[in-house]
């Protein structure tokens, strides 16, 4: 067998575009630093120049690759490498300004931002310059929809279809027929993404947030990231602000294809989506149970605060946003158990949320129900699984089962590995689960009022690897470590 030949120049060319885009986002943080007359302005200027020059020079050196279409295998390499490179370059604002002087911590914070995990090593967030807080929020927003989708959407000079890049970055179990042109779809998704961000920003600003905080929290909400500009996350803001963020977290956890249908005015098709209906039912049931639990177990908590905190936290966890208005580790045991289950369920496919995803659980349970009916039925009729009135092919069901089993296997093994550093099952499970699902807070010493600073460097690097694996839904990363991938 021959080894798969890699077009390194093509890979570097697309990576150069990613780096150039990242430098342009750094420019916004530089503008914020200028507005607030911060002492780190010169350091951020150097950061921007280094990144921009690196991206442009690398692009010019590989300009012959502009019209070359990457193969499927090269696309897997590009997508995984892009996230690592983005995180590495993303450490520069932290390191050069001295905001996070340690590379390990800066890399953890950077990759947590880009993968929209939201786990942090910062003990005093409010002590950071506003420009750095803005950069943290930007890393969420860039990573939320995916820089690769951004490249495909607004880089027409690439002159390539970009279909492999698009599907390597945006994975889902069931694809809806929205458009045959990938670039058109990517642009439409980004318009919706920007529209939701703008709408939330305006509402939060009207509701009493400063414009700066409104923008940063909108970036983190729509990307389902969870980086806040405050040490207590959203606990110190008004109920109106909390309800607003709850609503936009709910929207961000919905498949963006459903948003496209809403935008077209096709509400009937949107609400017929089985994943959407199950997603909303899970939130309603979990939120109601926790509301009643808090109301009856906390005598000093009225019904409205119990309702608000319960649904805020339920939606924050299932969408993998990770914002907090309360310390859920102090809640009744059954409420903590529900939170743990929601971590594993995840948001909708095709959303910015993480986790296993609702649709995969739906397909698994439908298949189990079908097998159960076949087992106890005397009829020889072969039953099939339907999703949105369409038959789900057996090979697709097998892939879903494999993914779910593989996900939980990695979760269990990774928890055992994590215990080598923590010797604490709750902390290890919480850290691994929240990293793979891209949530942010976990359990034990990495709960909603804690951070990840105390973990050893080895544990931090291990968790960053899980963040990338979870963000790219396992296969896109692990396939690179299989011998068959590199052989023709």
N, C-alpha and C positions, 0 to 999 in steps of 0.2 A: 504493500500500500504506500502511496505517496502522501507526503505531508501537505496539508492545506497551505497554499501560498497566500500570505497576507500582504495586502497593498498598504504598507506602512505610511507611505506618502499621503494616500487618501484619508487614512485614519487621522493623521496629524493635521491635514487640511480642515477637516470638520471640527476637530478639537480646537483649532485656531479660531474658528468662527465662534465657538462656545466661549473661549477665553475673551475674545473681543467684545461679545455681548456682555459678559460679566463685568468688564471694565467700564462699559457705558452705565451699568447700574451703579457701579462705585461712584460715578460722577454725581449721581443724585445725593449720595451720602456726603460727598464733598461740598455740594451746594448747601446742604443742611448745616454743615460745619461753618461755612462762610456766613450764613444767616445769623447763627447764634454766636459768631465771633469766638470760636473755640480755639484753644491752643494747639489742638491736634490737626489743624488745617494743613500745615506743611507736610505732616506725616501722611495724611490721606492723599495729598497731591502726589507724593512720591509713589504711593500705592497705586493710584490710578495710572500714572505714567508707566510704571513697571509693567502692569498688567496689559495696558493698551499696546505698548510697544512690542511686548512678547507676542500678543495675539496677531498684530499686523505683520510683523516680521515673519512669523511662522506661516501666515497665510500667503505672503508673497513668495516664500521659498517653495511652497507646494501648490502654486496657482495653476499648474498644468492639470491638477486633479479636479478642477471645478465642474467639468462636464461628465465625470465618471460616476456611475451609479454603484453604491456599495452593495455587496452581496449580503445575503441573510446573515451569514456567519460574521462578516465584517461589521454588520450593524450591531450584533450582540456585543462585540468588542468595543465599538464606539460608544454605545449607550452606557455600559458599565464603566469604561474608562472616563467618560465625560463627567460622571458623578464624582469620581475620585479626584479628577483634576480640578473640578469646580470647588470641591472642598479644600484642596490644597491651596489653590489661589485665594480662596475665601478666608484663609487664615491671615493673610497679609494685613488687612485693616486692624485686626486684633493685635498682631505682633508688633507692627511698626509704630502704632500709637501707644503701645504699652498697656492697653486695656486688659489683655490676657497675655502676659509675657511668656508663659510656658507653652511650648509647641503642642504637646499632647492635649492640653486643655483647650487650646485654640482650635485644633483640628476636631476635637470632639464637639465643640460648640458650632463649628462651621458645618460639619457633616450632619449634625442634628438639625441645623437650620435648613439646609438644602433638601434633606430627605423629609422635611416637615415633621420630624419627630417631636421636637420641642423640649427634649431633655436638656438640662443645663448644668454647667459646673459653677455658675455664678452665685455667690452668696448675697451680694449687694448689687442688684441690677440697676437701681436708681443712681448709683455712684458713677456709672459710665457716662461718657459724653453722649449727647443726643444723636450725633452723627453715627456713633457706633450702634446705638439702639436702633437707629433707622436701618443701618446695614443688616443687623440681625433680622429685622422684620422683612427686609428685601430678600434675604436668602430664602425665607419661607415662600415668598410670593413667586420667586423664580422657580423654585423647586416644585411648587404646587401643581402647576400644569405641566411642567417639564420643559427644560431649555431646548430639548430636541424638537418638541412640538413647536416651540417658538421659532426655531431655525427653519423648520419646514414651512411654517406659516408665512413668514415675512422676509424670506431670503430668496426672492425669485432669481437672482443672479446665479444661484447654484445650478439652475437648469437641469435639475434631476427630479424624478418623481417623488423620492423620499418615502415610498410606501413601507419599506422594511424598517427604516428608522422610526417611522410613526408607530408601527405596530409593536416594535420592540419596547418602545417607551410607554404606549398606552395600551395596556392589556385588559381584556375583559372576557368573560365566559361566552356571552351572547352578544353578537354585534347587530345593531339596528341599521337598517338601510337608510342612511341619511343622505349621502352623496357619494358619487363614484370618484370624485376628485379629492384625494387626500389633503392636498394643500388647502382646498376650499373648506373642508371639514375642520382642519386645524385652525384656520383663521376664524371660523365661526365660534369654535370653542373658546378661543382667546378673547373674542369680543364679548361673549357672555361672561367670561372670567373677569374681565376688566369692568364690565357693567355692574356686576354684583359688588365688586370692590368699591367702585365709585358710589353706588347707592348706599352701602353701609357707612362709608366715610361721612357722607352728608348727614345721614340720620344720627350717627354718633356725635357729630359736631353740633348739630341742632340740640341734641339731648344733653349737652353740657360738657362733653370732652373737649380738650384742646384740639386744634386741628392736627397737631403733631401726633398726639396719642390716638386720635381717630384713624389717621392713615396707618399707623403702625399696627393697631389692633385689627383693622380691616384686612391688611396684608396677611396677618396671622390667622384670621378667621376663615377667609375664603380659601386659603391654602390648607386649612385644617392643620395649622402648625402649632400654635400655642405660646409662642414667645410674647411675653407682655413687657411693657415698659415699667411695670411696678413690681415690687417685691412680693406683694400679696395677690398678684395676678389681677383678677377683676373683683375681688372681694370688697375693695374699698369704693367701688363705683355704685351709682344709684341703681335701683331696681329697673328703671327704664333702660339704662345702658345694658344691664344683664339680660333683660328680655330681648333686646335688639340683637345682641350677640348670639343668644340662643337661637333666634329665628334664622340668622344667616349661617350659623353652624349647621342647622337642619338642612338648609338649601344646599350647602356645600357638600353634604354627605350623599346627595342624590346624583344619580347618573347624569352627566352633562348632556347626554342625548335627550333625556327627558326635558331638560331645559330648552333644548332646540325645539321640541314639539310645542312646549308652552309658548315659546317665542313666535311660532307660526300660528298660534291660536288653536292648535289641535289638542285641546284639553282632554277630549275623550280618549284618544290614544295614549296620552301620558298617564292618565289615572287607571288605565287598564293594565299597565305594567305591573306584573306580579311582584317583582323585586321591590318596587316602590311601595306597594301596599303592605308587604311583609315588613319592610323597614319602618314604616310608620306605626304598624301594629306593635312591633317590638318596643319602640320608644314609648308608646302609649301605655302598654302593660307595665314595663319596667319603671317608668316615671310614676305611675299611679301607686304601685306597690311601695316604692321608696318614699313617696309623699306621705302615705298613711303610716308607714313605719316611723318616719321622723316626727310626724304630728303626735302620735300616741306614745312614743318613747322619749320625746323631748318636751317636757311640760312647759318650758319657757319659749317654745317655738310655735308661733301661730300657724294657721293653715297656709296663708299666702307665702310666708318665707319657706315653709316646708315644700310647697309646690314649686316655688321658683328655684330653690337649691337642687331639688330632686331632678327636675327636668333639665336644668342647666347642666348638671353633672352627667346625667344619662346621655344627653346629646353630645356633650363634650367628649365623653369616652367612646361612644359607638362610632363617632365620626373621626376619632383619633386626633381631635384638636388639642385637648390637654389643658385648656383653661380651667381655672378653679375659682369658685366663690366660697368654698368651705373645705375643710379637711375631712374627706370621706372616710379616712381611717378611724375617725372618732364616731362614725355612725354605727347603728345596730349591725350585728353580724350578718343578718340576711341581706342587708343593703350592700355591704362590702362584697358578699358573694355574687350579687347581681352585677356589680361593677366589674368583677373579675370575668364573668361570662360575657359581658358586653365588649371587653377588651379583645376577646377571641372572635366574636362575631364580625365586627368591623362594619364599615359603611357599604354603600352600593358600589358595584363595579362601574368603572368609567367616571368615578368621582375623584376628588382630591384626597379622600379619606383612605385609611389603611386597613389592616386586618385581613382575615380570610375572605371577607366580603359576604354580604347577605345572599347573593345569588348562588354561591357555591353551596352554602348550607341548605338553601331551598332545593337545589337539584339533588343533593345527597338524601335529604328527608323524603323527597318525592320518589326517588329510586327505592329507598328502603320500604316505603309504603307499597310500592308496586310489587316488590319481591314478596312482601307479607301477604298481599292479596292473592298472588299466584300460588303461593305455598298452601294456602287454605282453600283455594278454589278448585272445584272439580272440573272446571272448564279448561279446554285445551288452548283457548285463545291466549296468545302472547300479548301481555300488556306493555304499553310504552309510556315513557315519561313525556309530558307536555310542558312547555314553558311559553307563556303568551300565545297559547293555542297552536304552537308549532311543535312538532316532534323533535325531541332532543336525541341526536344520534348516539348509539351505544359507545362509539369511540370517544365522543365528547364527555359522556358520563364517566367513562374510565379515566379520562384526564382529570376531571374534577375530583373524583375519589382519590386519585394518586396525589394531586396537589394538597388536598385537605390532610391526608394521612402523612404526607411528607412534611407539611407545615407543623403539625403537632409533634412529629418525631423530632424535628429540629428544635422545637420549643423545649421538649423534655430533655434531650441530650445537652442542649445549650444551658439549661438551668442547672444540670449536674456539673457541667464545666464551670459555670459561674460560681458555684459553691466552693470551688477550690480557692477562690479569692475572698469570698464573703463569709463562708461557713454559716450562712443564714438562708433557709429555704424561702422565706417570704420575700426577702430582699432580692435573692437570685431570680426567683420566678417573676417578680415585679419588674426587675430591670430588663430581663430577656423579653418578656411579653410586651412591654411598652416599647422596646427598641424594634422588635420585629413588626409590630403593628403601627409604629410611628405615632405613638400617643403622647409621651412626655413623662408624666408622673406615673409611679408604679405603686409598690407596696413596701412595707418595712422601712428601711432607712432612705429609700428613694421615693417617698410618698409625695403628695401635693404640696406639703410645706417644707420639703427637704430638697436637696440637689444631689448631683453625682460627683461632686468635688472630692469626697473622701475615698472614692474607689481607687484602687491601685491602677497604675498606667496600663498594665496588661489587660485589666478588666475593661478599661475605657476603649482600648483598641478593638477588643473582642466585640464590644457592644456597637462600635461604629460599623464593623463588618456586618453585624446583624441588621443595622439600620439600612444599609445598601441592599442587602439580600431581601429584606422585607419590602423596601420601596420598589424594587424591580421584580417583585413577586417570584422570588426564589430561582426559577429556571434560567432567567436571563443572566444570572451571575454564575450559578453552579455549573451550567453547561460548559463554561469556559474551562472547567477543571476536569472534564471528561476527555479521555484519549480520542474517542471517536469524533469529537468536534474538530480536532486538528488533522484528521486523516480524510482523504478523499474516498 
